[in-house]
């Protein structure tokens, strides 16, 4: 969860070989209402915006499309908190709607009190999981060093955008 920019707020995602895959930087603006998920070359993949409206705020994700000359944002997903008083107190549930114009939930994000995050499909099948990184000897790394496991055939950039929303919800980015 460390930024590549000196005194910046953001995070850098490395693959298992230590190469940079994604990065997010707020350029010293913590709790920004908009962030960009970029690839290792700085090309924007997703813009994520906080849409705070009284009581029922949500996060909108826009995928960037490039045609060689111009770029544009395409509405791609929306993340809303599921308000249910019967749910556990140590767990937060969020609904992910792909296509923004649909009311159909495609994924659910479950943020556990143990600081782990699970992204599941409509049937409850695990799509991705984030948890604190652990050394092979069993020693846990710091709170800001995480491991992300994504199931095969899942859009990794979309999963990373959803994980970014979780970081923004908890003011870690």
N, C-alpha and C positions, 0 to 999 in steps of 0.2 A: 504494500500500500504506500510505497514511497514514490515521489515524483522524480523524474529525471531532471527537472528544472530546479535550480538552486532556490531554496525557500519557497518552492511551489507546493500546491496542494493537488494531489492526484495519485495515480498509481501506474505501475508498469507491470506488464504480464510477460513472463518468460516461459518458453517451452522447456521440455525436459532436458534439452541440450544446452540451455543457458542463453538462447537467442531471444531477442525482444520480438514479441508477437503483436501486442497491443499496448497502447498507452493512453492515459487520460490525464490532462493537466488543467487546473483551474487558474494557473498563473497568479498565485497568491490571493485568490478570492475564494475563501472557504464558504461553503453553503451557497454556492452559486445556483441560480435558477436555470442555468443551461450549461451543459458540458458536452464535449465531443469525444467520442470513442474513435481513435485513430489506429491505423496499422503501423508497422514498424517504420515506414517511410514518411509518416505524418499525413497520409491521405485520410480524410474523414470518412468513416464508415457509417456512424450513427450520430445524430444530435439528440440529446435527451433534455426535455424541458419539464420543469415543475409547473403544473397548472393548479395553483392554490385557489380554490373557491371555498367560501364558507362551508365548513363541516366536511364536505366530500371532495378533497383535492385528489389529483391523480398525476401521473407522469406520462408524458407522450414521447414516443420514440419515432424519429424520422430517419429513414435510410437514405443515404446519399447516392445519387445516380450520376455517372459521368459519361458523356458521349464524345469526349476528346476535346471539345471546344467549351462547353458549358457544363455546369453542375446544377443539380436541383435536389431538393428534399422531397421525399415521398412519405406520407404518413404510413407508419408500419405497425406500431403496437401502442397499447395503452395499459398501464399498470394502475390498478385501484385496490385499496385496502378492503378486505372483506370484514364488515362490521357484524360480528356475531357474538352476542353476550354469552353463549353457551360454550365457546371455545376456551382452551386453557389460557391462563394468564401469562405463561412464559413462552407462548408461541404467537407469532404474527402471521396472518395469512393474507396473500395478495393474489388478485385475479389478473391474468394477462390475456388481453384480447388482441388478436392479430387482425390486421385490416381495419382497425379503428372504427369502421362503419357498422361492424357486426356486434351483436351482443353475445356471441358465442365465445365462451372461454376456451382457450387452446391450452394454456398452461396455468398452473398455480405455483406460487412461490411460498415456501414455508421457511420462515426465519425462526430458528430455535434459540432459546436462552443460552445455549452452549456456544453461541456465535457461529453456528453452522447454518448453511443455507441449502435447501433442497428445492429443485425445480422439477415438478412432476407434470405429466400429461393429464388429459381428461379422465383417464382410467386409473390414475394414481401411480402409473409406472414412472420410475426414476429416469429423468432426462439428464440432469446434471447435479453435482453436489460440490459445495465449497466447505472446507473446514480448515482448521489451523494446521499448518505444516508440521510434520513430525519427522525427526531424523530416524535413520534405520536403527539406531540404538534405543529409540523410544523417547528421546528428549524432545519436548515441544519447542519450536521456534517462537519468536515474539508474536504478539497479537496481530501485528501488521504483515506477517508472512503466512500466506494462505495457499492451499492446494485446490485446484479446480479439476474435477474429473467430468468429462462430457461423454455421453454415450455415442457410439458410432452413428453416422447418417443424420446427425443433428447439426444445424447451422451454428457453428462455434461463435461467430461474430454476434448473432442474436443472443446466445446464452451470455456472452460477455457483456452485452448491453443490458441484459436483465440483472446481472450481478452488479453492474455499475449503478443501476437504480437502487439496489439494496444498500450499496455504500452511501449513496446520496440520502436515502431515507434515514440512515443512522448517522449522518453527518461525519462520515469517515473520509469523504473526498471533498 
